[in-house]
Amino acid sequence: MNSQRRALLRSIAAAALVASPASRANDPPSQPAALATDAPAWPPAERIALWPGDAPGIPTPPPTPSLTMNGTRGARQLQITGVARPEINVFRAPRADGSALLVVPGGAYQFLSVQNEGIDIAQRFTPLGTSVFVLTYRLPGEGWRHRSRVPLADAQRAMRLLRARATDLHIDGTRIGVLGFSAGGHLAADLATAYDESCYAAIDAADKLSARPHFVGLGYPVASLLPGAGHADSRDNLLGPTASSAMIARHSPTERVTTATPPAFAFHAMDDDVVPIESSLRWVTACRRAHVPIEAHLFEKGGHGFGLHAPAGSPAACWPDLFSAWMRQHRT
């Protein structure tokens, strides 16, 4: 497929999502988004809606779905906004070993980086036997009621649904971890520390199951929203620009780590100029204080948002192998 043909398909995909007022967010466009010739289409054919009918607190009118293709760091960047119908996007491992990852893309709670921190992650881990489930969660600034609870409610519901459907998905319900990046790292850490917080009214049997991930992976995460460690855009998009200091602390996962927090893995670049390295350092300190097993890799270079696109041969490019080996130590 030549570059002109790929560009045309991208335009068709974006137009199909944005132009049709009757379409619901995340419904498949008439032509799947064209990525690299060897990359899965977005959205995948198999998806699991988080909520029957409308998601709780839906605004009127609902968010308008939008898909864009940007290129940064020499990598593809498929981004979506307007998530009115949050979903689990299913990427099954060809030879599943039972392990599973709920993958949470970043985007400052303003958009979802579903290519760099979703599809690419699925491509990397499914050949290793790990089934990957990319979460498209609601963006709190798009008019949702109780905005600060919206992403966590989606993450809790997703984890419970994966456990409820473990047999059909060919995964082990005791080996489901969460892997989040940037603001998605905040949501992953939030799930790891507030998995039992009441964020929505139970609606079916799945909600009787635990939302606690078996382990948590954090890539250049916004693990804290506190001054000096947080990311202002992520904080404001989640909580609003006038959030009190008490509310900011309450929504900072580093302040909520306990002995019940699952084992954690974190990686971050020292030269990250978007999310300060202090965010991961505070997470490590909090885990150590609570005696939570923690492994952390702080790379000299990498910047922010490198995903799987750190330069070949650089230490930062090794994190997937390190994480894969680590998570297989946490099987029970």
Secondary structure, DSSP 8 states (H G I E B T S, - for coil): --HHHHHHHHHHHHHHHHH-TTS-TTS--SS-B---TTS--BS-S-EEESSSSS-TT--SS----EEEEEEETTEEEEEEE--SS-EEEEE--TT--S-EEEEE--STTTSEETIIIIIHHHHHHGGGT-EEEEEE---TTSS-TTGGGHHHHHHHHHHHHHHHTHHHHT--TTSEEEEEETHHHHHHHHHHHHTTS--S---SGGGGS----S-EEEES-----STTTS-HHHHHHHH-TT--HHHHHHT-GGGS--TTS--EEEEEETT-SSS-THHHHHHHHHHHHTT--EEEEEESS--S--TT-S-TTSGGGGHHHHHHHHHTT---
